Amino acid sequence: MKRISIKQSLVIIVSVAFLAIEFSACHKTNSNQNLQTEMIAELGRKLFFDSSLSNPGGQSCATCHSPSTAFSDPFHNIVSPGISPGLFGNRNAPTAMYAKFNPPLHYSIPDSAYVGGLFLDGRVNTLEEQAQKPFLNPLEMGNTDATMLVTKLQSSINYNFYIQIYGPVTDVNTAFSNIANAIATFERSDTLNAFTSKYDYYLKGQATLTPSELRGLNLFNDTLKAMCVNCHLTSPDPASGKILFTDFSYENDGVPPNPYNPYYTIPASYNPLGHSYIDLGLGDFINDSDNYGTFRTPTLRNVALSGPYFHNGCFGTLEEVVHFYNTRDSSGSGFAIPEYAATIDHAETGNQHLSAQDEADIVAFLKTLTDGYQP
């Protein structure tokens, strides 16, 4: 056996010592970074629930995106009321959960379609951009500009915590970006991305689906019959490896206008078209008539909690939604004419020939996607 010299031994000892120091420094750096991220997420949580940041005070992000309803409207409003009496947005408040997985809006050449983006029309690409919009929307939180918002922050009970992380406000635009960064960091946390549904535990072998839920899953995955999976994927997302129940694509599902949408009756200065208003979705944002009336396919995670459904809240229950998809195009369906007809997807929805039992089974499966299941 070859002997190691004293010189070689010293080299080995020194090398090991340096490696230990590097590992310790790296571990300490990672720990500090994790602690900083946790602090920013906690500030974001506080700001998300801070009702002093609207104009006038009284409305927070959580007013329209409550944990009790999977971060959607806590009262299941068609569209959420703004802080100013009589003002409403034009769209139903979607769940904010799992939004961190949305890719930026882009045109997918393989799919020959637009994919990704945030809001239902894809008009922003990051959670930071999304977090800023409601603060300055007169139909939502009503601040006239970033200066007004930042002034409210400086009077908030959360300002001292803000200072601990970002320091005192010296520039309005930087502070506005910091507010958005904190909220976005909270939205990227496990709180909004739990993956704790019965279906998740079923995949891990820790839960058993009922016969109805299992039939619903099989129908959901049937690419020729119910065809739900054609847009609401049950395969892992290539970017994240997570099952997200969306392909982030844009579709016109042919939903009718909702005559009860209060947006139709707000002052003409905000909606000059009144009841004639048509929400053109992505097509309006990108100025492309081929995409008029299309909206981003949402995740179905926690869908049982987040009704009413579609961009205008036209259906209040999952049973209505599944029946609509099944029978929209069939003779005598009884559904009103669509809000925008020219771009409706007739290939994968509208006449699925599902039985009443099939519909009930699909709904049963959808209810297994609610987080917080205890195996």
SVG drawing of the C-alpha trace seen along z (x, -y; Angstrom):
<svg xmlns="http://www.w3.org/2000/svg" viewBox="-85 -61 91 63">
<polyline fill="none" stroke="black" stroke-width="0.4" points="0.0,0.0 1.3,-3.5 2.1,-5.7 0.9,-9.3 3.7,-11.8 3.4,-14.4 3.3,-17.1 0.5,-15.3 -1.4,-14.9 -1.1,-18.6 -2.4,-19.4 -5.4,-17.1 -6.1,-18.6 -5.9,-22.1 -8.1,-21.2 -10.8,-19.7 -10.7,-22.7 -11.2,-25.0 -14.1,-22.9 -15.6,-23.0 -15.3,-26.8 -16.8,-27.1 -19.7,-24.8 -20.3,-26.7 -20.3,-30.0 -22.6,-28.7 -25.0,-27.2 -25.0,-30.5 -25.6,-32.5 -28.5,-30.2 -29.9,-30.4 -29.7,-34.2 -31.4,-34.3 -34.1,-31.9 -34.7,-34.1 -34.9,-37.2 -37.4,-35.6 -39.5,-34.5 -39.5,-38.0 -40.4,-39.5 -43.2,-36.9 -44.5,-37.8 -44.5,-41.5 -46.3,-40.6 -48.9,-38.7 -49.4,-41.7 -49.8,-44.1 -52.2,-41.6 -54.5,-42.0 -53.9,-45.7 -57.1,-47.5 -55.6,-50.9 -53.9,-50.9 -57.1,-51.7 -58.6,-55.1 -60.6,-55.6 -59.4,-52.9 -61.3,-49.8 -60.3,-47.4 -57.3,-45.1 -56.2,-42.5 -57.9,-39.9 -61.2,-41.7 -61.5,-40.1 -59.1,-37.2 -59.8,-35.6 -58.2,-32.4 -61.6,-31.1 -62.5,-30.8 -59.1,-29.8 -58.1,-33.4 -61.2,-34.3 -64.1,-36.5 -65.2,-35.6 -68.9,-36.3 -68.9,-34.6 -69.8,-37.9 -70.3,-37.9 -67.7,-40.7 -66.2,-42.2 -67.3,-45.7 -64.6,-48.4 -63.9,-50.6 -66.0,-53.4 -69.8,-52.8 -71.4,-51.8 -68.2,-50.9 -67.4,-47.3 -64.8,-45.7 -65.9,-44.0 -64.7,-40.4 -65.1,-37.8 -62.2,-37.6 -60.3,-34.4 -58.3,-32.4 -54.8,-33.8 -53.6,-30.4 -51.0,-28.7 -50.6,-31.8 -46.9,-31.7 -46.7,-28.9 -48.2,-31.0 -45.5,-31.5 -45.3,-34.9 -47.8,-35.5 -46.3,-34.3 -47.3,-32.8 -46.6,-29.1 -45.6,-28.0 -46.2,-24.3 -49.7,-25.0 -50.4,-27.9 -51.9,-29.8 -51.2,-32.3 -50.3,-30.9 -49.6,-32.3 -49.8,-35.6 -51.7,-36.9 -55.2,-38.3 -57.7,-36.4 -56.6,-38.3 -52.8,-37.9 -52.1,-41.6 -49.2,-41.3 -46.4,-38.7 -45.3,-38.8 -46.9,-38.6 -45.2,-41.9 -47.0,-43.7 -50.3,-42.0 -50.0,-43.1 -49.6,-46.8 -52.7,-47.0 -55.6,-46.9 -54.0,-49.6 -54.4,-52.1 -57.6,-50.9 -60.5,-53.3 -62.9,-50.4 -61.0,-48.5 -58.7,-50.1 -59.0,-53.6 -55.6,-55.2 -54.9,-58.0 -51.2,-57.2 -48.3,-55.5 -47.6,-58.5 -51.0,-58.2 -50.4,-54.5 -46.9,-54.9 -48.1,-57.7 -50.7,-55.3 -48.0,-52.7 -46.0,-55.2 -49.0,-55.6 -49.7,-51.9 -49.0,-49.7 -46.9,-47.6 -44.5,-50.4 -42.0,-49.6 -41.8,-46.0 -41.3,-47.4 -38.4,-49.5 -36.7,-46.4 -36.6,-44.9 -36.3,-47.7 -35.3,-50.7 -37.3,-54.0 -39.0,-55.2 -36.8,-57.6 -38.3,-57.1 -42.0,-56.5 -41.4,-54.3 -38.9,-52.1 -41.4,-51.8 -44.2,-50.9 -42.0,-48.2 -41.1,-46.9 -44.8,-46.7 -45.4,-44.6 -42.3,-42.5 -43.5,-41.6 -47.0,-40.7 -45.7,-38.6 -43.3,-36.8 -46.2,-36.0 -48.1,-34.7 -45.2,-32.4 -45.2,-30.9 -46.6,-27.5 -49.7,-29.3 -50.9,-29.8 -49.2,-26.7 -50.0,-23.9 -50.7,-20.9 -52.6,-19.3 -55.8,-18.1 -57.3,-14.7 -56.1,-14.1 -52.5,-14.9 -52.7,-12.4 -54.3,-9.9 -51.4,-10.2 -49.0,-9.5 -51.1,-6.4 -52.3,-8.0 -56.0,-8.5 -58.6,-6.4 -61.1,-7.9 -64.7,-6.9 -66.2,-5.0 -67.9,-8.3 -64.6,-10.3 -62.7,-7.6 -65.2,-7.4 -65.1,-11.2 -61.3,-11.1 -61.5,-8.6 -64.0,-10.8 -61.9,-13.9 -58.9,-12.2 -60.8,-10.8 -59.5,-12.8 -62.4,-11.8 -65.4,-12.0 -65.5,-14.6 -62.1,-16.0 -61.6,-18.1 -57.9,-17.1 -57.3,-18.6 -57.0,-22.0 -56.9,-21.1 -53.8,-18.9 -53.2,-16.1 -49.7,-15.6 -46.9,-17.4 -46.1,-20.9 -42.7,-20.7 -41.4,-23.8 -42.3,-23.1 -43.0,-19.3 -46.3,-20.1 -49.8,-19.0 -51.6,-22.4 -54.8,-21.4 -54.3,-24.0 -52.3,-24.4 -52.4,-28.2 -54.1,-28.5 -56.9,-30.8 -60.4,-29.6 -63.8,-31.0 -66.2,-28.7 -69.3,-30.4 -70.6,-31.6 -73.6,-33.9 -73.5,-37.5 -74.4,-37.7 -77.4,-40.2 -76.8,-40.5 -73.2,-41.8 -73.2,-45.1 -70.5,-46.4 -73.2,-47.1 -74.8,-49.7 -71.8,-51.7 -71.4,-55.3 -70.9,-55.8 -67.5,-57.5 -66.3,-54.0 -68.4,-51.9 -69.8,-54.0 -71.4,-51.0 -73.6,-50.0 -75.4,-46.7 -74.0,-46.6 -70.5,-46.1 -68.8,-42.9 -65.7,-41.6 -63.3,-40.6 -60.6,-39.2 -57.2,-38.4 -58.2,-39.7 -58.9,-43.1 -55.5,-43.3 -53.5,-42.1 -55.8,-43.8 -56.5,-40.6 -60.0,-39.6 -59.1,-36.0 -58.8,-36.0 -61.8,-38.1 -63.8,-36.5 -61.0,-34.2 -59.8,-33.9 -56.9,-32.1 -57.7,-28.6 -57.6,-28.7 -56.3,-26.1 -59.0,-23.8 -57.3,-23.4 -59.7,-24.5 -62.4,-25.1 -65.1,-23.9 -64.4,-27.0 -64.0,-29.7 -67.5,-30.1 -69.2,-31.7 -67.4,-30.7 -66.1,-32.1 -64.9,-35.7 -68.4,-37.1 -69.5,-34.8 -72.4,-33.6 -72.7,-30.2 -72.8,-29.7 -72.2,-25.9 -69.9,-23.3 -73.0,-21.3 -74.1,-24.2 -70.6,-24.5 -70.3,-20.8 -73.8,-20.7 -73.0,-23.7 -69.9,-22.2 -71.8,-19.0 -74.9,-20.4 -74.2,-24.0 -74.4,-23.1 -77.1,-20.4 -80.6,-21.1 -82.8,-22.6 -80.0,-23.2 -81.8,-26.4 -78.6,-28.4 -78.7,-32.1 -76.7,-33.2 -73.0,-33.6 -71.4,-36.9 -69.1,-36.5 -69.8,-33.8 -67.3,-34.0 -64.4,-32.3 -66.1,-29.6 -64.4,-26.3 -66.8,-23.7 -64.3,-21.0 -63.8,-20.1 -66.8,-21.5 -70.5,-21.9 -72.0,-18.4 -70.2,-15.7 -73.1,-13.3 -72.4,-12.7 -75.1,-11.2 -76.4,-12.9 -74.3,-10.3 -71.3,-11.2 -71.8,-14.9 -72.2,-14.1 -69.0,-12.0 -67.0,-14.7 -68.2,-17.2 -67.3,-14.6 -63.8,-14.4 -63.4,-18.2 -64.2,-18.4 -61.1,-16.3 -58.9,-19.2 -59.6,-21.3 -56.5,-21.9 -56.4,-21.1 -57.5,-17.4 -56.5,-15.3 -55.6,-11.8"/>
</svg>
